[in-house]
Amino acid sequence: MPEDVRRLVGRNVRRLRIRAGISQAKLAELMGVDRAYVSGLEKGERNPTIITLWHTAKALSVKLQELTTEHRKSD
């Protein structure tokens, strides 16, 4: 069975946030949301809208596609 897309997005948000060297609090500030929202997003507990994904990608300076692309564990 395919992986839940929320978990995939969450894992990518976390990976990209760490790569950018920013905290959950800073990402939340850049996105205009609460830090708890970012935490839930990274855990795959949130069901973000396309607008939220757009703001997330902009805050991380990546293309929207990066949030939904499967990456190997070594990436």
Backbone as XML, in Angstrom:
<?xml version="1.0"?>
<chain id="A" units="angstrom">
  <residue number="1" name="MET">
    <atom name="N" x="0.843" y="-1.187" z="0.000"/>
    <atom name="CA" x="0.000" y="0.000" z="0.000"/>
    <atom name="C" x="0.887" y="1.249" z="0.000"/>
  </residue>
  <residue number="2" name="PRO">
    <atom name="N" x="0.563" y="2.243" z="-0.807"/>
    <atom name="CA" x="1.380" y="3.449" z="-0.872"/>
    <atom name="C" x="1.378" y="4.200" z="0.469"/>
  </residue>
  <residue number="3" name="GLU">
    <atom name="N" x="2.474" y="4.884" z="0.701"/>
    <atom name="CA" x="2.614" y="5.668" z="1.928"/>
    <atom name="C" x="1.623" y="6.822" z="1.945"/>
  </residue>
  <residue number="4" name="ASP">
    <atom name="N" x="1.153" y="7.170" z="3.114"/>
    <atom name="CA" x="0.281" y="8.326" z="3.303"/>
    <atom name="C" x="1.047" y="9.583" z="2.875"/>
  </residue>
  <residue number="5" name="VAL">
    <atom name="N" x="0.471" y="10.356" z="2.004"/>
    <atom name="CA" x="1.137" y="11.549" z="1.477"/>
    <atom name="C" x="1.438" y="12.557" z="2.588"/>
  </residue>
  <residue number="6" name="ARG">
    <atom name="N" x="0.644" y="12.568" z="3.650"/>
    <atom name="CA" x="0.916" y="13.488" z="4.765"/>
    <atom name="C" x="2.236" y="13.153" z="5.440"/>
  </residue>
  <residue number="7" name="ARG">
    <atom name="N" x="2.534" y="11.888" z="5.571"/>
    <atom name="CA" x="3.816" y="11.475" z="6.161"/>
    <atom name="C" x="4.966" y="11.822" z="5.237"/>
  </residue>
  <residue number="8" name="LEU">
    <atom name="N" x="4.774" y="11.623" z="3.940"/>
    <atom name="CA" x="5.797" y="11.966" z="2.962"/>
    <atom name="C" x="6.101" y="13.463" z="3.005"/>
  </residue>
  <residue number="9" name="VAL">
    <atom name="N" x="5.062" y="14.279" z="2.982"/>
    <atom name="CA" x="5.242" y="15.732" z="3.042"/>
    <atom name="C" x="5.935" y="16.113" z="4.350"/>
  </residue>
  <residue number="10" name="GLY">
    <atom name="N" x="5.486" y="15.537" z="5.442"/>
    <atom name="CA" x="6.080" y="15.853" z="6.735"/>
    <atom name="C" x="7.561" y="15.544" z="6.798"/>
  </residue>
  <residue number="11" name="ARG">
    <atom name="N" x="7.922" y="14.384" z="6.291"/>
    <atom name="CA" x="9.338" y="13.996" z="6.270"/>
    <atom name="C" x="10.146" y="14.960" z="5.411"/>
  </residue>
  <residue number="12" name="ASN">
    <atom name="N" x="9.583" y="15.359" z="4.271"/>
    <atom name="CA" x="10.289" y="16.295" z="3.395"/>
    <atom name="C" x="10.411" y="17.681" z="4.019"/>
  </residue>
  <residue number="13" name="VAL">
    <atom name="N" x="9.357" y="18.143" z="4.675"/>
    <atom name="CA" x="9.424" y="19.452" z="5.333"/>
    <atom name="C" x="10.537" y="19.433" z="6.376"/>
  </residue>
  <residue number="14" name="ARG">
    <atom name="N" x="10.572" y="18.396" z="7.175"/>
    <atom name="CA" x="11.614" y="18.296" z="8.213"/>
    <atom name="C" x="13.002" y="18.273" z="7.592"/>
  </residue>
  <residue number="15" name="ARG">
    <atom name="N" x="13.196" y="17.434" z="6.584"/>
    <atom name="CA" x="14.498" y="17.317" z="5.920"/>
    <atom name="C" x="14.935" y="18.656" z="5.334"/>
  </residue>
  <residue number="16" name="LEU">
    <atom name="N" x="14.021" y="19.328" z="4.650"/>
    <atom name="CA" x="14.344" y="20.608" z="4.016"/>
    <atom name="C" x="14.563" y="21.719" z="5.041"/>
  </residue>
  <residue number="17" name="ARG">
    <atom name="N" x="13.808" y="21.674" z="6.136"/>
    <atom name="CA" x="13.988" y="22.671" z="7.200"/>
    <atom name="C" x="15.368" y="22.519" z="7.834"/>
  </residue>
  <residue number="18" name="ILE">
    <atom name="N" x="15.743" y="21.281" z="8.120"/>
    <atom name="CA" x="17.058" y="21.023" z="8.712"/>
    <atom name="C" x="18.155" y="21.421" z="7.733"/>
  </residue>
  <residue number="19" name="ARG">
    <atom name="N" x="17.970" y="21.084" z="6.473"/>
    <atom name="CA" x="18.957" y="21.460" z="5.451"/>
    <atom name="C" x="19.116" y="22.974" z="5.380"/>
  </residue>
  <residue number="20" name="ALA">
    <atom name="N" x="18.019" y="23.704" z="5.576"/>
    <atom name="CA" x="18.056" y="25.171" z="5.552"/>
    <atom name="C" x="18.640" y="25.747" z="6.846"/>
  </residue>
  <residue number="21" name="GLY">
    <atom name="N" x="18.769" y="24.908" z="7.865"/>
    <atom name="CA" x="19.354" y="25.348" z="9.117"/>
    <atom name="C" x="18.436" y="26.242" z="9.937"/>
  </residue>
  <residue number="22" name="ILE">
    <atom name="N" x="17.130" y="25.995" z="9.850"/>
    <atom name="CA" x="16.190" y="26.813" z="10.618"/>
    <atom name="C" x="15.369" y="25.941" z="11.560"/>
  </residue>
  <residue number="23" name="SER">
    <atom name="N" x="14.916" y="26.558" z="12.621"/>
    <atom name="CA" x="14.110" y="25.861" z="13.620"/>
    <atom name="C" x="12.653" y="25.780" z="13.167"/>
  </residue>
  <residue number="24" name="GLN">
    <atom name="N" x="11.895" y="24.957" z="13.871"/>
    <atom name="CA" x="10.458" y="24.903" z="13.606"/>
    <atom name="C" x="9.830" y="26.264" z="13.860"/>
  </residue>
  <residue number="25" name="ALA">
    <atom name="N" x="10.290" y="26.952" z="14.904"/>
    <atom name="CA" x="9.738" y="28.271" z="15.231"/>
    <atom name="C" x="9.999" y="29.267" z="14.109"/>
  </residue>
  <residue number="26" name="LYS">
    <atom name="N" x="11.198" y="29.239" z="13.530"/>
    <atom name="CA" x="11.523" y="30.162" z="12.441"/>
    <atom name="C" x="10.707" y="29.823" z="11.197"/>
  </residue>
  <residue number="27" name="LEU">
    <atom name="N" x="10.575" y="28.535" z="10.883"/>
    <atom name="CA" x="9.765" y="28.143" z="9.735"/>
    <atom name="C" x="8.326" y="28.591" z="9.934"/>
  </residue>
  <residue number="28" name="ALA">
    <atom name="N" x="7.811" y="28.393" z="11.129"/>
    <atom name="CA" x="6.437" y="28.815" z="11.435"/>
    <atom name="C" x="6.279" y="30.319" z="11.216"/>
  </residue>
  <residue number="29" name="GLU">
    <atom name="N" x="7.252" y="31.087" z="11.671"/>
    <atom name="CA" x="7.216" y="32.542" z="11.487"/>
    <atom name="C" x="7.187" y="32.899" z="10.000"/>
  </residue>
  <residue number="30" name="LEU">
    <atom name="N" x="8.032" y="32.246" z="9.215"/>
    <atom name="CA" x="8.100" y="32.512" z="7.775"/>
    <atom name="C" x="6.804" y="32.120" z="7.060"/>
  </residue>
  <residue number="31" name="MET">
    <atom name="N" x="6.144" y="31.079" z="7.570"/>
    <atom name="CA" x="4.901" y="30.597" z="6.970"/>
    <atom name="C" x="3.678" y="31.356" z="7.464"/>
  </residue>
  <residue number="32" name="GLY">
    <atom name="N" x="3.817" y="32.018" z="8.608"/>
    <atom name="CA" x="2.679" y="32.710" z="9.190"/>
    <atom name="C" x="1.744" y="31.785" z="9.959"/>
  </residue>
  <residue number="33" name="VAL">
    <atom name="N" x="2.327" y="30.734" z="10.572"/>
    <atom name="CA" x="1.549" y="29.785" z="11.366"/>
    <atom name="C" x="2.221" y="29.613" z="12.724"/>
  </residue>
  <residue number="34" name="ASP">
    <atom name="N" x="1.598" y="28.836" z="13.591"/>
    <atom name="CA" x="2.137" y="28.543" z="14.907"/>
    <atom name="C" x="3.178" y="27.420" z="14.813"/>
  </residue>
  <residue number="35" name="ARG">
    <atom name="N" x="4.144" y="27.406" z="15.730"/>
    <atom name="CA" x="5.162" y="26.373" z="15.730"/>
    <atom name="C" x="4.544" y="24.980" z="15.882"/>
  </residue>
  <residue number="36" name="ALA">
    <atom name="N" x="3.483" y="24.879" z="16.657"/>
    <atom name="CA" x="2.811" y="23.590" z="16.842"/>
    <atom name="C" x="2.268" y="23.062" z="15.511"/>
  </residue>
  <residue number="37" name="TYR">
    <atom name="N" x="1.876" y="23.972" z="14.617"/>
    <atom name="CA" x="1.392" y="23.537" z="13.302"/>
    <atom name="C" x="2.537" y="22.884" z="12.521"/>
  </residue>
  <residue number="38" name="VAL">
    <atom name="N" x="3.705" y="23.504" z="12.557"/>
    <atom name="CA" x="4.869" y="22.951" z="11.849"/>
    <atom name="C" x="5.220" y="21.584" z="12.430"/>
  </residue>
  <residue number="39" name="SER">
    <atom name="N" x="5.176" y="21.459" z="13.740"/>
    <atom name="CA" x="5.453" y="20.176" z="14.382"/>
    <atom name="C" x="4.473" y="19.110" z="13.884"/>
  </residue>
  <residue number="40" name="GLY">
    <atom name="N" x="3.192" y="19.419" z="13.877"/>
    <atom name="CA" x="2.181" y="18.480" z="13.393"/>
    <atom name="C" x="2.353" y="18.161" z="11.922"/>
  </residue>
  <residue number="41" name="LEU">
    <atom name="N" x="2.756" y="19.151" z="11.144"/>
    <atom name="CA" x="2.998" y="18.949" z="9.714"/>
    <atom name="C" x="4.141" y="17.961" z="9.520"/>
  </residue>
  <residue number="42" name="GLU">
    <atom name="N" x="5.224" y="18.155" z="10.250"/>
    <atom name="CA" x="6.381" y="17.270" z="10.129"/>
    <atom name="C" x="6.076" y="15.846" z="10.588"/>
  </residue>
  <residue number="43" name="LYS">
    <atom name="N" x="5.167" y="15.689" z="11.521"/>
    <atom name="CA" x="4.776" y="14.360" z="12.013"/>
    <atom name="C" x="3.749" y="13.683" z="11.110"/>
  </residue>
  <residue number="44" name="GLY">
    <atom name="N" x="3.268" y="14.400" z="10.096"/>
    <atom name="CA" x="2.261" y="13.841" z="9.198"/>
    <atom name="C" x="0.877" y="13.846" z="9.808"/>
  </residue>
  <residue number="45" name="GLU">
    <atom name="N" x="0.666" y="14.667" z="10.834"/>
    <atom name="CA" x="-0.622" y="14.749" z="11.514"/>
    <atom name="C" x="-1.545" y="15.808" z="10.921"/>
  </residue>
  <residue number="46" name="ARG">
    <atom name="N" x="-1.022" y="16.648" z="10.064"/>
    <atom name="CA" x="-1.811" y="17.723" z="9.458"/>
    <atom name="C" x="-2.169" y="17.362" z="8.027"/>
  </residue>
  <residue number="47" name="ASN">
    <atom name="N" x="-3.262" y="17.933" z="7.569"/>
    <atom name="CA" x="-3.700" y="17.754" z="6.193"/>
    <atom name="C" x="-3.659" y="19.136" z="5.540"/>
  </residue>
  <residue number="48" name="PRO">
    <atom name="N" x="-2.459" y="19.575" z="5.123"/>
    <atom name="CA" x="-2.301" y="20.952" z="4.656"/>
    <atom name="C" x="-3.014" y="21.216" z="3.331"/>
  </residue>
  <residue number="49" name="THR">
    <atom name="N" x="-3.485" y="22.440" z="3.200"/>
    <atom name="CA" x="-4.081" y="22.873" z="1.938"/>
    <atom name="C" x="-2.978" y="23.176" z="0.936"/>
  </residue>
  <residue number="50" name="ILE">
    <atom name="N" x="-3.335" y="23.337" z="-0.295"/>
    <atom name="CA" x="-2.354" y="23.694" z="-1.319"/>
    <atom name="C" x="-1.738" y="25.062" z="-1.010"/>
  </residue>
  <residue number="51" name="ILE">
    <atom name="N" x="-2.510" y="25.951" z="-0.418"/>
    <atom name="CA" x="-1.989" y="27.269" z="-0.033"/>
    <atom name="C" x="-0.922" y="27.118" z="1.046"/>
  </residue>
  <residue number="52" name="THR">
    <atom name="N" x="-1.174" y="26.268" z="2.036"/>
    <atom name="CA" x="-0.190" y="26.035" z="3.091"/>
    <atom name="C" x="1.076" y="25.414" z="2.516"/>
  </residue>
  <residue number="53" name="LEU">
    <atom name="N" x="0.923" y="24.479" z="1.601"/>
    <atom name="CA" x="2.094" y="23.875" z="0.961"/>
    <atom name="C" x="2.876" y="24.920" z="0.166"/>
  </residue>
  <residue number="54" name="TRP">
    <atom name="N" x="2.168" y="25.814" z="-0.483"/>
    <atom name="CA" x="2.813" y="26.889" z="-1.239"/>
    <atom name="C" x="3.642" y="27.775" z="-0.295"/>
  </residue>
  <residue number="55" name="HIS">
    <atom name="N" x="3.049" y="28.169" z="0.836"/>
    <atom name="CA" x="3.759" y="28.999" z="1.813"/>
    <atom name="C" x="4.951" y="28.247" z="2.407"/>
  </residue>
  <residue number="56" name="THR">
    <atom name="N" x="4.794" y="26.958" z="2.604"/>
    <atom name="CA" x="5.892" y="26.147" z="3.130"/>
    <atom name="C" x="7.051" y="26.111" z="2.147"/>
  </residue>
  <residue number="57" name="ALA">
    <atom name="N" x="6.759" y="25.860" z="0.891"/>
    <atom name="CA" x="7.796" y="25.815" z="-0.140"/>
    <atom name="C" x="8.499" y="27.170" z="-0.255"/>
  </residue>
  <residue number="58" name="LYS">
    <atom name="N" x="7.732" y="28.253" z="-0.238"/>
    <atom name="CA" x="8.330" y="29.589" z="-0.319"/>
    <atom name="C" x="9.230" y="29.848" z="0.880"/>
  </residue>
  <residue number="59" name="ALA">
    <atom name="N" x="8.766" y="29.479" z="2.071"/>
    <atom name="CA" x="9.544" y="29.698" z="3.293"/>
    <atom name="C" x="10.845" y="28.906" z="3.277"/>
  </residue>
  <residue number="60" name="LEU">
    <atom name="N" x="10.831" y="27.741" z="2.638"/>
    <atom name="CA" x="12.020" y="26.890" z="2.559"/>
    <atom name="C" x="12.842" y="27.152" z="1.294"/>
  </residue>
  <residue number="61" name="SER">
    <atom name="N" x="12.375" y="28.058" z="0.455"/>
    <atom name="CA" x="13.054" y="28.400" z="-0.810"/>
    <atom name="C" x="13.252" y="27.176" z="-1.701"/>
  </residue>
  <residue number="62" name="VAL">
    <atom name="N" x="12.176" y="26.388" z="-1.819"/>
    <atom name="CA" x="12.209" y="25.214" z="-2.686"/>
    <atom name="C" x="10.977" y="25.229" z="-3.586"/>
  </residue>
  <residue number="63" name="LYS">
    <atom name="N" x="11.008" y="24.394" z="-4.617"/>
    <atom name="CA" x="9.835" y="24.238" z="-5.470"/>
    <atom name="C" x="8.810" y="23.384" z="-4.735"/>
  </residue>
  <residue number="64" name="LEU">
    <atom name="N" x="7.554" y="23.650" z="-4.979"/>
    <atom name="CA" x="6.458" y="22.904" z="-4.356"/>
    <atom name="C" x="6.645" y="21.396" z="-4.543"/>
  </residue>
  <residue number="65" name="GLN">
    <atom name="N" x="7.136" y="21.003" z="-5.679"/>
    <atom name="CA" x="7.357" y="19.592" z="-5.999"/>
    <atom name="C" x="8.267" y="18.911" z="-4.972"/>
  </residue>
  <residue number="66" name="GLU">
    <atom name="N" x="9.214" y="19.655" z="-4.404"/>
    <atom name="CA" x="10.141" y="19.082" z="-3.419"/>
    <atom name="C" x="9.420" y="18.535" z="-2.189"/>
  </residue>
  <residue number="67" name="LEU">
    <atom name="N" x="8.251" y="19.070" z="-1.892"/>
    <atom name="CA" x="7.514" y="18.631" z="-0.710"/>
    <atom name="C" x="6.805" y="17.304" z="-0.920"/>
  </residue>
  <residue number="68" name="THR">
    <atom name="N" x="6.592" y="16.925" z="-2.171"/>
    <atom name="CA" x="5.835" y="15.709" z="-2.463"/>
    <atom name="C" x="6.650" y="14.634" z="-3.177"/>
  </residue>
  <residue number="69" name="THR">
    <atom name="N" x="7.930" y="14.873" z="-3.353"/>
    <atom name="CA" x="8.788" y="13.914" z="-4.033"/>
    <atom name="C" x="9.406" y="12.950" z="-3.032"/>
  </residue>
  <residue number="70" name="GLU">
    <atom name="N" x="9.359" y="11.660" z="-3.346"/>
    <atom name="CA" x="9.990" y="10.671" z="-2.485"/>
    <atom name="C" x="11.499" y="10.765" z="-2.650"/>
  </residue>
  <residue number="71" name="HIS">
    <atom name="N" x="12.194" y="10.737" z="-1.531"/>
    <atom name="CA" x="13.656" y="10.784" z="-1.521"/>
    <atom name="C" x="14.198" y="9.566" z="-0.816"/>
  </residue>
  <residue number="72" name="ARG">
    <atom name="N" x="15.356" y="9.143" z="-1.221"/>
    <atom name="CA" x="16.011" y="8.052" z="-0.521"/>
    <atom name="C" x="16.464" y="8.545" z="0.831"/>
  </residue>
  <residue number="73" name="LYS">
    <atom name="N" x="16.673" y="7.644" z="1.751"/>
    <atom name="CA" x="17.072" y="8.012" z="3.109"/>
    <atom name="C" x="18.424" y="8.717" z="3.115"/>
  </residue>
  <residue number="74" name="SER">
    <atom name="N" x="19.267" y="8.492" z="2.127"/>
    <atom name="CA" x="20.584" y="9.124" z="2.086"/>
    <atom name="C" x="20.530" y="10.563" z="1.611"/>
  </residue>
  <residue number="75" name="ASP">
    <atom name="N" x="19.386" y="11.018" z="1.067"/>
    <atom name="CA" x="19.263" y="12.402" z="0.571"/>
    <atom name="C" x="19.204" y="13.398" z="1.705"/>
  </residue>
</chain>
